[in-house]
Structure formats: C-alpha cells, structure tokens
C-alpha cells in the first residue's frame, strides 16, 4: 500500500465532532469502568518514566494486572518491578508477571505484545516508538505511548498510518503529553479558545532547565558494544532521543499547538548549539552544573555526551500571521523557568507549570484558575484514568490528531536549527531524513555522528 503524505491542510480537516471528542470533559461522561473482565497490561521500556506510567495504569482501573514486561536489558525490569511493588504494596493482586514473561532484548517488545496482553505501555527510547506502535496496533492492542512519538519524518509518517489503523480497529491510542490532561490547563486553554484574550497575536514559551546529567554510571568501559552504550545513554544521541527540544521541551511546543487549536505552523526558523556539555570539550575533568544548583565532577573521554545540542531558540510562523517563540536550554547553574505566555488583542494569558500559575491579565475580564478544594490535579494519572474508562465503555480514545502534529512541530524545529534553514511544514512532512540505523544488531558499528553545524548539516 502506498503511503500518502498528509499536507498541512489535510491535518486541519478535523470534524467538529472529532474535535469535541478531544475536548476536556468528554471522557468524564462515560461512567464507571466495567470491571467484568480483567485487562492484562504489557509494559515495554522499564525506565523511570515508564515505571511511573505503569503505576498510574495499575491504579486507573479496578480490574487490571501487570502481565508482561520487556526491555533491552534485564536490570531495568527488576528495578522497575521492585519499585512498583513498593509503590503499590497494598495491591499485590495487580502483579502477575511470571518469570517467563520478563522479556529482554531488541525484540522484547514483540514478545510482550504476543504474550496475551490487552493493553501496552510504550515508554522506551523515542527512536523505537514508531515500530512499537505499529506492532501493537497491528496485533489489536490498546496503546498508551509516552511522548515524543517519533524522532524524524519517516517515523512520524509511520505513526500516522498506525493511528489510522487504530481508529479502524476501535483501539485506544493515547499520548503522554501530560499538560493536556490537567484540569488547570484544560480550563485555561478553554478560556483562550472562547476568546477571553481576543485574537491570538503572539505565543511565547520557555523550558530552561539544568544540564540533565542522566545515566552517569554507564560509559564505554562497562558496556560491551556501541549499541549497548548508546541505548544505556540514549538521551544524548539524536537518533535515539530526537534531541532535547523533541524529547523534553516538546511539552511547551505542545501547549503552543494547543493555543492554536492544533493548527500546525507553516514554517519555522530555529537557532541552537552546544556550549556546555562535557562531551563537546576535549577529554578531561569538568564540573557539571545540576538542575538543583549543585555541581558534580565528571571526567570526559569525549563522546559520552553524544551529539545533541544544549540550547534552542525557535520562531514559528502560522499562515494567519501569528508567531510563536520557543526557547529551551539544558545548562547547569543558569536561570531556570518553564513558562507560557499568550498575547491577544484583548489581554494576556500567563501560565507557569512550577508555580501552577494560570492567569489572564491586562483584560476587561481578568481570570485566575482556582483549584477545587481537596481535588488533586494529576495529569499523569488522568491520562490513564480516561483511557481505561474509554476502553471499558467501548469508546476508546485516539488522540493522534494532535500528538502527531506536536511531534512534527518539534522535529521541524530541530531540523531548522541543525541546518540553519527555514523549514516548512510540508518539507518536514516529506523529509526523508531517517535517523534510525539500518539492520540494527547488538554488534552493529555505530560511530557517533558529529554535532550538527548549521550551514553544513544537510537536510534530506
């Protein structure tokens, strides 16, 4: 079957009914989950975020159990299962992971899918997300997939095709863009869409964090192959993570798209670079700033911090003249912030995740979000609660109309930064830049690609 590339306008042909199904309150009307049949959960990618997702999934429904686990390595499985049993020590009935259903290796995902599960949690390294989504949907499984959904154009197009099949098969396909699932953000963006600040003029977002020193114990001396080393330290390699604008700061880009009712931008210009990651410096000893303001000493042999950037600044342009400005940085001992600001013709919206600030100011009708007394607004839990309720009601949620757009918007920003070019939506959607290594095996030779140099890096 030939693959028809969706244009930007194709993405906008979303019916009013479909848009309403994605709105904040729709899933709360489905009633309590039907506990008549136990759902078996398969957990693929057993790291920290995955363990959190598994915990939330096990608490989302009264009649589910963890049935199978899979990871490239055995140690994350054991660590995750121990953590889950500690977190849910009062719910031992939720765990039924027999030893023969703990799968290890590059094909572990397929073994989990084939083990008799009903739902799969896909929380591996982002590079593998497209193939895992495809395999799960083809096998008829409901899917929760952590963001991002892909790291390049070919991967994203695969996800789009899988999402279409999920709709045809009446399967849930739910994302981990957590802010979409919080009541505070839902109310704030509902206000924006109702015209509370008038016509949208400009959108600004920031995601400034510390250096995110992940997986410090893994290096070339205690890993056997290039692939093991890179997967163990996946965050620092563009082919695995997509770079931090795609892996982390994509949350802020998602809120930009939300502001625009998920209309993707027409084009983007983006700058970025790499100044402070130790691997960008000659071999030697360095002091690395951490997110909490402290420091840690590291010794760099060169290469272990991969080829990703440590800062980006993007300017998105929409066809109606709206511009969106996004800035992100991962450098220690610097100013940190995670903010959103939307300037309209009649007011300004300001949101800040850390302080839970959601206000409309400079408006004839100022507004501040007030959380209901005693109500916990945990988007990580809500995304699973609503997914399982929809499965029980035989009205499975499919959020692909928005998560595919957000993922491509972040990817096109990275493409623009790496190349130094303006990148249009259509260019990004038609991109042949496939970052995934061919014929991947444990003993594959995987030289680290050089850090991208704008004006030199070629897009395909």
N, C-alpha and C positions, 0 to 999 in steps of 0.2 A: 504494500500500500504506500503510495507516495505521501510525503509529508508536505502539507500546505502551510506555508508560513503565515501566521496571523499578522496583519498590519495593525498599526496603532488604532485605526478606525474600527477594525474588527473587534479589538479589545473593548471598545466603547459600546458595542451593540449588546448591552445587557438590559434585559427587560425590567420594567418596573417591579414585576413580581419577584424576579431573581434578586434585585437589589434589596427588596423588602425582606427576603429570607435571610439576608446577611445582616440586617439591622439588629440593633442591640436586644430588643425584647422578644424576638420571635420564638426563641427556643424555650423560654420560661413557661409558655402556654402548653407544653406537651404533657404536663402531668408527671407523676412519679414514675420512675423506671419500673418496668415489669420485671420482677425477679424470677420469673418462671424458668428461665434457662441460664445456667452458669456460662459466662463468657470466659474463654481462655485467652490470656494475653501473652504475646511473644515480644520480648524485649531485645532489641538489636542495637548495640552500641552502648556499653555499660559504664560510661564515664560519669562525671559529677552531674551534669545537666540531665543526662539520661536517667540517673538514679532518682533525681527529683521528679522527673516526668512519670517514672514507674510508680513512685509513691503516690503521686496525685491520681494516677489512673486507678490504682488499687483502692483509693478512698472515694472514687467518683460514683461507684455503683455497689449496691449491696450484695451482688452475686457475681463476682469476678474472681479469678485466681491467676497468679503468675504461673505460667505453664512451661515456658522455654526461654532461654537466654542465649545470646550469641554475641561474640566479639572477636576481633582479630587475635586477641591474646587471652589467656586464661586468667591472669591476675585481676583484671578489672571485673570479671564475672564474680569471682569470690569476694572481692572487696565490696562490690555493689550489693550482692545478696546479703552479706553480713550487715551492711548499713540499713538496708530495707527492713530486715527482721528486727533490728533495734528500733527503727522509727515506728514500726507497726507491731510492736511486741505484744499488743493486746489483740492482734488479729492473725493468729497463726494459721487460720484456715485459708488465708489469702495466698499461701505459698504451697505450690505443688510442683517444684522444679526438680524432677528426678535427675540423677547424675547423667543419664544418657540423653537428657535434653539440655545439657550445657554444651553448646557448640562453639568450637574455636577454629579460626582460620578465615581466609578471604571468602570462602563460600558459606560461612556460618549463617549469613542472612537467609540463604535459600533453605538451609536445614531447619531454621526456626519457622519459616513460612510453611514448610512442608510437614511440620510436626503435629498438626491438628489444631492450630490456634484459630481464633475468630478475629482478633484484633492484633495489629503490630504497632509497636512504638519504634520509630526510626530516629535514632539520636546519635548516629555515627558521625564521623568526619564528613563535612558537607559534600566533598567530591563524590561520595558514594550514594548520595541521596537519590539522584535520578534513577539509577539502576535498581535501587531497593524499592522505590515507589512503584516502578514498572513491574517488578516481580511480584510485589504484594497485590497490586490491583489485578494483574493477570490471574493470580491464584484466588481471587474473590475475597480478599481480606479487607476489613476496615483499617484505616491508616491514620495514626497521628504522626506527623512529621515535624521535627524541630526545624527552625529556620537556620540558614537560608535553604532554599530548595534546590539550588544548583550553584556552580561557580563560573559557568560560561554559557554562551548561547546555545550550543548543541545540547547541553544538559538540560537547559531550561525548556527547549522545544520538546524534548522527551517527556518532561514533566507535564507540559500542556497536553500532549497526546494521552498520557496516563490519566490525567484529570477528566478528560472527555470520556474515557472508558469507565472511570469510577461512576460518573453520572449515569451512563448507560446501564451499569450493573447495580445501581442503587446502593453504592458503597460510601461510607463516610470517608472524607479526606480533609483532615483538619490540621491547621498550622499552629506553630508555637510563637507567633507574634503577640507576645503577652499583653501589650498595652491595648490591643483590640478587645481584650476580654475583661477589662476592668470597668466597673460601673462609673468611676470618676471620669475616665476618658470618654466613655460612651456618652455620658451626659454633656461633656464639654464639646465634643465634635458634633453632637446633635444640635447644639446651640449654633455652632458655626454654619451648619447646613441649613438651618432655619433662617439664616440671615442676621444673626444677632450683632455682627460687626459689619454688616453690609457686604458689598462686593469685595472678594479677596483681592488684595494687591500684591502682597509680598509675604513669603514664608521664610522663617529663619529657624535653624536647629543646630544644636551643638552636642557633641559627645566627646568630651575631654576627660580622659582617664589616665591612670598611671601606666607603667610600662607593661603590665600584664606578663609577668615572668612566669610562664607555665612550664610544667614538666622539667624542673631543673635537674632532676636526678638522671635523666636519660641523655646519653651522648654517644659518640662513636665508639667509646671503649666498652660499653656494656650492651650494645646492640650488635646483632650479627650481620645484618645486611643493610643496604641503602634503604630498602622499603621499610624494614622494621624501624630504623632510626627516624625516618621521616614521618611515619604514622604515629610513632610514640611522641613526636614533637610537631604534630600536624599543624598547629596554629600558625607556624612561621613559614609555611610553604604555600605559595599562591595556588598551586594546583590542588591542594587539599582543602584550604580554608577559603579561598577567594580573596584574601587579604582582609584586614580588619574593618574596612568600610562595608564589605559584604557580610562578614561574619558577625560583627558586633554592632557597629553604628547603623546597620540596616534597620534597627528599631526606630531610629529617628527618621530615616528615609520613609519608613512605613507610615509614620504619622504625617509626613508631608503628602504622601499619596492619599491618605485618609481625608486630609483637608480638602483635596481636590476631587473628592468623591471617586477616587481611584481612576481618574483620568491620567494616563501616563504623560510625562513631559515629552515635548517634541525633540529636545536636544539637550546636551549638557557639555559644559567646558569644566575641566577639573584640574587642579594642581595638586601636587603631593611630592613626597620624598622620604628620605631615610637619613636621619641625623644621629640618633642616639641608641639604636640597638647595637649591642656589643659586636655582633657578627659583622657589622658594617665596618668595623675598625680592624686594624691589624691584630694578629694574635697577641694576647697579653692579659693583664689583670685589670678589671674595671669595677667601678662602683655603680650599681644599678639602683635607680630610684624605684620604690614600690608605691602602689596606689595609696597606702596608708600614711605616706610621708616619710617612712623609714627607708633605709638603704640595705642592700645586700651585696657582698663581694662576689664577683663571678670571674672566672677565667675563661677567656675565649680562645678557642683554637681556630676560629674562623668557620663560618658556615652553619653553626648550630642554631643561629637565629634566622636562618633561612634567607628568603628574598623578598619579604613583604615590606611595605612602607611603614612609617610610624606617624604620618600625618597626611591629611587630605583637606582640600577646600573645593567644594563643588558649586557651580552655578547652573541650576536647571531653568529651562525656559519652556513655558507652555504656549500653545498656539493663541490663547486669548490674551497674551501679554503678561500674565503672572510670572514672576520669577521666584525661585526658591534657592536659598543659600544654606548649604550644609557644611559644617566644619567638624572634623574629628581628629583626635590626637591620642597617642599612647606613649607618653614620655613622663618619667617619674619626676617628682618634686616640682611640678608645674601646676598652674591653675586648673582645677577640675570642675566640670559642670555638665549637666545633662538637661538641656532646656529646649523649649519650643515656643516660638512667638509667631503669631499670625496678625498681620496688619491689614485691616479692612477699611472701607470708605467711611464707616461709622463707629469704629472702635478698634481695640487691640485685645487679642487673646494671649495670655501668658500661661504656659504650663511648665512645671518642673517636677520631674519624677521623684527626685530625692526628698523634696520638701512637701510633696503631694499638693503643690500649689496649682490651682486651676481657677483663673480669674479672667473676667472681661473688664477692661478699664477704658478710660477715655471714651465712654459711650453714654448715651442717654439712658441706657438700661444696664448699669453695671451688675456683674454677677460673680458669685464665688461659690464653688462647689462645697456643699456641706454633706459630709458622710452621715448616713443614718446611724443613730446611736446603737452601738453594740454590733454593727454589721462589719464583718471582715471582707475587704475587697481584694481578694487574691486572684489575680488573673490566671496564674499558673494552675490553680485548682479549677477555676471556672471553665477554662478551655476543655478540660476533661469532663467536668460535670455535664456540660451542654452536649458534648459529643456522645457520651453514653446514653443520655436521655433521648437524644435523637435516634440512636440505634434501636433502643427499646421501643420507640414509637413508630419504627419503620419509616422515619423521615430523616435519613442520615444527612448530616451537614456536609456540604462541599464548599470550602472557602477558596477554591483555586482561582476564581475570577480576580481576587485581589492579591493573593500571595505570589502568583506568577508575575504580576506587574511590579510589585515591590522588589522582588528578587532581580528582575531585569533592570530596574532603575538603578539599583546599587551596582550591578555588574557594568552597566554602561558608564557609570561614573569612574569606576576603576579603569576601564578601557581608555577613557579620555585622559585620565591622569598619567597612565603608563605611556601613552603615545604622544601626549601633548596636542592632540587633535580635538576638534569639536566632533562629538559623536551623536548622530541622530537616533531616534527610537528605531527606525527601520533598519539602519546599519547594524544596530545591536541585535535586533531580532534575526537578521540574516547572517550574522557573524559566523564564520567557520572556525573561529579560534577555539579549538578543542584542547583543553589543558590536561585531560586525563591521559596518562601514559598508555601506549598500545601494548597489548599482550602482557598485562601486569602479572608478575610472579614474584615470589618471595626473594628469588635470587636475581631479579632484574637490576641492571645497572641504571641508577637514577642520578646522574650528575645534577647538582643544584643549578638551576637557571640563574643567570646574573640578575642583579637588581635592575628593574626596568629603568631605562634612561629616556625621558621624553625627547622626541625628535629623532630618536634612533629606533626605539621599540616599534615594530611593525604590526599593525592590525591585519587580520585576515577575515 
